[in-house]
Amino acid sequence: MKPAPTGRAAALAAALLLAACSPTLDWRQVRPEDSGIEALFPCKPLTHARTVPLAGTPTRMMLYACTTDGMTFALTYAELDDPARVTPALEALRAAASANLDGQETLLGPAEVPGMTPNPAALRLSVQGRRPDGGALAQQLVLFAHGTRVFQASVIGAQPEDEPVATFLAGLRRP
């Protein structure tokens, strides 16, 4: 019969047991400020805002993102205030997704986000690319609009897993 673990061994065993029980993906509903959308993130997102050129016009973009289990989950959005800018902005976001990864895009179909405004540039895409160090990088994303607000929801990583990607993208909706 083995003796019961003591002190340090017991603490290590308890820590390993707790680590095995703690979920890597801790899903939570998030309502990004002034977005008009609800998203399901697997970790607590941080937020960042900056002005970037979008389809030739300086535009304030908001980013909510978090990284867990080797994947980054992100929701980016901008209010355009002009319906004529929506399609060019979605097209610019699409072009930037491929260019940022120096990658090859695959069209997966139209975007399907409850409450979105129909738009021919609202799409679901996959991009296979490379990191600056040459390592493989893949991105799954959906581009869509609601009124004059454009959105890009994406999961990026060396090889994003299908189930977390599907959960994240299915969690997008109007509250």
C-alpha positions as CSV (number, residue, x, y, z in Angstrom):
1,M,0.0,0.0,0.0
2,K,1.3,3.4,-0.9
3,P,1.6,6.1,1.7
4,A,-0.8,9.1,1.4
5,P,0.8,12.1,-0.3
6,T,1.9,14.8,2.1
7,G,2.7,18.5,2.0
8,R,4.2,19.4,-1.3
9,A,3.0,16.3,-3.2
10,A,-0.6,16.8,-2.0
11,A,-0.5,20.5,-3.0
12,L,0.8,19.5,-6.5
13,A,-1.8,16.8,-6.9
14,A,-4.6,19.3,-5.9
15,A,-3.3,21.9,-8.3
16,L,-3.2,19.4,-11.2
17,L,-6.7,18.2,-10.3
18,L,-8.0,21.8,-10.2
19,A,-6.3,22.7,-13.5
20,A,-7.9,19.7,-15.1
21,C,-11.3,20.8,-13.9
22,S,-11.1,24.5,-14.9
23,P,-12.5,25.3,-18.3
24,T,-10.1,26.8,-20.9
25,L,-13.0,28.5,-22.6
26,D,-15.1,30.4,-20.0
27,W,-18.0,31.6,-22.2
28,R,-19.8,34.9,-21.3
29,Q,-22.3,37.3,-22.9
30,V,-20.7,40.7,-23.7
31,R,-22.6,43.8,-24.9
32,P,-19.9,46.1,-26.3
33,E,-20.6,49.7,-25.6
34,D,-22.6,51.5,-28.4
35,S,-22.4,48.5,-30.6
36,G,-26.1,47.4,-30.7
37,I,-24.9,43.8,-30.6
38,E,-24.4,41.0,-28.1
39,A,-21.4,38.6,-28.4
40,L,-20.4,35.4,-26.7
41,F,-16.7,35.5,-25.8
42,P,-14.8,32.5,-24.3
43,C,-12.7,34.9,-22.1
44,K,-12.9,38.4,-20.8
45,P,-12.3,40.8,-23.7
46,L,-10.2,43.9,-23.5
47,T,-11.3,47.0,-25.4
48,H,-9.4,49.4,-27.6
49,A,-10.5,52.3,-29.8
50,R,-8.6,54.0,-32.6
51,T,-9.1,56.0,-35.7
52,V,-8.1,54.2,-38.9
53,P,-8.6,54.8,-42.6
54,L,-11.6,52.6,-43.7
55,A,-12.5,52.8,-47.4
56,G,-10.6,56.1,-47.7
57,T,-12.2,57.8,-44.7
58,P,-10.8,58.2,-41.2
59,T,-13.1,56.1,-39.0
60,R,-13.2,55.4,-35.3
61,M,-13.1,51.7,-34.8
62,M,-13.8,49.8,-31.6
63,L,-12.2,46.4,-30.8
64,Y,-13.1,43.9,-28.2
65,A,-10.7,41.0,-28.1
66,C,-9.4,38.2,-25.8
67,T,-6.9,35.3,-26.3
68,T,-7.3,31.8,-24.8
69,D,-6.3,28.3,-25.8
70,G,-4.1,29.6,-28.6
71,M,-6.9,31.6,-30.3
72,T,-7.8,35.2,-30.4
73,F,-11.5,36.1,-30.5
74,A,-12.3,39.6,-31.7
75,L,-15.2,41.9,-32.5
76,T,-14.4,45.1,-34.4
77,Y,-17.1,47.6,-35.3
78,A,-17.5,51.2,-36.5
79,E,-20.5,53.6,-36.9
80,L,-20.3,55.1,-40.4
81,D,-23.3,57.5,-40.3
82,D,-23.7,57.2,-44.1
83,P,-25.5,54.2,-45.8
84,A,-23.4,54.8,-48.9
85,R,-20.2,53.9,-46.9
86,V,-21.4,50.5,-45.6
87,T,-20.6,48.3,-48.6
88,P,-17.2,49.9,-49.4
89,A,-16.3,49.5,-45.7
90,L,-17.2,45.8,-45.6
91,E,-15.2,45.3,-48.8
92,A,-12.2,47.1,-47.2
93,L,-12.4,45.0,-44.1
94,R,-12.5,41.9,-46.3
95,A,-9.4,43.0,-48.2
96,A,-7.6,43.9,-45.0
97,A,-8.2,40.5,-43.5
98,S,-6.4,38.8,-46.3
99,A,-3.6,41.4,-46.6
100,N,-2.9,41.4,-42.8
101,L,-2.1,37.7,-43.0
102,D,-0.6,37.8,-46.4
103,G,-3.0,35.0,-47.0
104,Q,-5.4,33.1,-49.3
105,E,-9.1,33.8,-48.7
106,T,-11.8,31.2,-49.1
107,L,-15.4,32.3,-49.2
108,L,-17.5,30.1,-46.9
109,G,-20.9,31.8,-47.7
110,P,-23.1,34.7,-46.8
111,A,-23.0,36.1,-43.3
112,E,-25.9,34.8,-41.1
113,V,-26.2,37.0,-38.0
114,P,-29.7,37.5,-36.5
115,G,-30.8,41.1,-36.9
116,M,-28.1,42.1,-39.5
117,T,-29.0,44.4,-42.4
118,P,-28.9,42.4,-45.7
119,N,-25.8,43.4,-47.8
120,P,-24.0,41.6,-50.7
121,A,-20.7,42.3,-48.9
122,A,-21.8,40.6,-45.7
123,L,-19.9,37.3,-45.9
124,R,-18.3,34.4,-43.9
125,L,-14.6,33.8,-44.8
126,S,-11.6,31.8,-44.0
127,V,-8.0,33.1,-44.5
128,Q,-4.9,30.9,-44.4
129,G,-1.8,33.0,-44.0
130,R,1.5,33.3,-42.2
131,R,2.9,35.1,-39.1
132,P,5.8,37.5,-39.6
133,D,8.1,34.6,-38.4
134,G,6.7,32.3,-41.1
135,G,4.5,30.2,-38.9
136,A,1.0,29.2,-40.1
137,L,-1.9,31.4,-39.1
138,A,-5.6,30.9,-39.9
139,Q,-8.6,33.2,-39.5
140,Q,-12.3,32.5,-39.6
141,L,-14.4,35.7,-39.8
142,V,-17.8,37.1,-40.6
143,L,-18.4,40.6,-42.0
144,F,-21.8,42.2,-41.6
145,A,-23.7,45.4,-40.9
146,H,-26.6,46.6,-39.0
147,G,-27.9,49.9,-40.4
148,T,-24.8,52.1,-40.8
149,R,-22.7,50.1,-38.3
150,V,-20.2,47.6,-39.8
151,F,-18.8,44.6,-37.9
152,Q,-16.0,42.1,-38.2
153,A,-16.1,39.1,-35.9
154,S,-13.0,36.8,-36.1
155,V,-11.1,34.0,-34.5
156,I,-7.4,33.7,-35.4
157,G,-4.8,31.2,-34.4
158,A,-2.4,28.6,-35.7
159,Q,-5.3,26.3,-36.3
160,P,-8.6,27.6,-34.8
161,E,-10.8,24.7,-33.6
162,D,-14.2,24.4,-35.3
163,E,-16.3,24.2,-32.1
164,P,-15.1,27.4,-30.4
165,V,-15.3,29.3,-33.8
166,A,-18.9,28.1,-34.3
167,T,-19.9,29.0,-30.8
168,F,-18.3,32.5,-31.0
169,L,-19.9,33.3,-34.4
170,A,-23.3,31.8,-33.4
171,G,-23.3,34.0,-30.3
172,L,-23.5,37.2,-32.3
173,R,-27.0,38.8,-32.2
174,R,-29.0,42.0,-31.6
175,P,-30.0,42.2,-28.0
